[in-house]
Amino acid sequence: MTALVPDNRAPLRIVQWTTGNVGRRSVIATIANPGLELIGCYAWGTDKVGHDVGELCGVEPLGVVATDDIDALLALQPDCVVYNPKWPDVDHLARILDAGINVVTTAAFITGHALGEGRARVADACRRGSSTIFGTGMNPGFANLLGIVSAGICDRVDSISVLESVDSTGYDSPDTERSVGYGLPLGDPALPEMVRAGTAVFGDAVRFTADALGLDLDEVRCVAGFAQTTEDLDLGSWSIPAGCVAGVEASWQGRIGDRIVVELKVRWRKGRTLEPDWPIEHGYLVDIQGQPCVRTKLEVYPPADFVATSFADYMVLGMIMTALPAIDAIPAVCAAEPGIVTYLDLPLITPAGFAAGGPGRTP
């Protein structure tokens, strides 16, 4: 697992935290990057304990065995933990950071405000351990950075809006999706609060974007919307009955007075029997109102050599997009000042180590 980076410094030593959909892509990216060395792995499920991480991630054996012994992993003294659970565990994060180990994470963390009182525990652990935590992902995370960059050519910015608009039919994560109301009857009174709680990290990203604009917000609010499937919807490992939620919208709004100055919106749909039949942009759409107005669209598509036999196979691209913003940030996070940091605290993040034909890579 050892490799040398181009300037002959030793690679940064990495412990992977979980090997789910995103975690698998983090492992694959880590072992492909000559600037990183995988030295340990935390297994969330007992069925994964004792197995080679390569086996768990569908690649060749790596000589690293997954464990649920947190003390043993901390004793390895890695430079960074790549933390990829579905949801953050404040107890785990505090132990890692208290031990002086940096963290990059995709687990619903941008500024930490969505953790409530848990944010203070994370910040205190950073102070005690002189460690740093950085949260990102595709959205929230990289997509919000795209919005800020797009506004960089304006001499007046009235508002920034970022829309994620996708068909998630092939995304097989029922626990995650049920948490925002998928499968419940349309009109269930619990739905708005479920969306607010399940997407609360977007509130973090609204604050992050406002910080980038130098704005003090009066209010951050979430407005939810829903669509139903008119027929039973078979999603493989689970299903949604007719008349139940198969489309979810959430608009997280940062307001000053009665003006929306930052809006982060998601529109997720499943199947072709949605009512109302929401249009989908199939990507990320940034809209800057100001001078000039700017519209930026980010579309993602597979390379020519990509092999897929089902729609679900294409969801691998979504996992890569979620994992890589965190992986790319590892060197900058390890060099950063202790504490909770965002893109505003780090230098330009680059995909060094992943260019075909670069050191340790084949053309």
TAVENPE-V37470 format. One line per field, one symbol per residue. ss: DSSP state (~ for helix, > for strand, _ for the rest). phi: phi as a letter, one per 30 degrees, with the letter a starting at -180 (. if undefined). psi: psi as a letter, one per 40 degrees, with the letter a starting at -180 (. if undefined). Layout:
# TAVENPE-V37470
ss = ???
phi = ???
psi = ???
This chain:
# TAVENPE-V37470
ss = ___>_____>_>>>>>>___~~~~~~~~~~~~___>>>>>>>___~~~___>~~~~~_______>_>__~~~~~~____>>>>______~~~~~~~~~___>>>>_______~~~__~~~~~~~~~~~~__>>>>__~~~~~~~~~~~~~~~~__>>>>>>>>>>>>______~~~~~______>_____~~~~~~~~__~~~~~~~~~~~~~_____>>>>>>>>>>>___>>____>>___>>>>>>>>>>>>>__>>>>>>>>>>>____>>_______>>>>>>>>>__>>>>>____________~~~~~~~~~~~~~~~~~~_~~~~~____>>>_~~~__________________
phi = .dbcdeciddddcbcccibdededddddddddcdcbbdcaaccdcddcdicdddddcibdecibcdbcddedddddhddacccbddbdcdeddddddddicdbcbcchbbcjdddiddddddddddddchbbbbcakdadkedddeddddddcccbcdabbbccbbcceddcbedddddcjejdddjeddeedddeddcedddedddeddeddiccddabbcccbbbcddbecccjdabbdeicdbbbcbcccccbiccdcbbcbcbcbbiccdbddddbdhlbbcbcclbddbbbcccbbdddcdcbcadddddeddddddddeddddeedddcdddkdbbedccdedbdejcdejdeibcd
psi = ehihideeiiihhhhhhifaddddddddddeeheeihheihhhdhdeeheihddddefaiieehhiiegdddddeefidihhhfidiihdddddddddefhihhiegfhceedeebddddddddddddefiihhhaadhibdddddddddeeeiehhdihhhhhhihfdehggdddddeeeheihheheedddddddeedddddddddddddefihidihihhiiiiiheihhheceiihiieihehhihhhhhihbehhdhhhhihhihiefhhighihefahhhhhhahiihhhhhihiiidehhheidddeedddddddddddddedddddeiiiahiadeeiihhifheehheiheii.
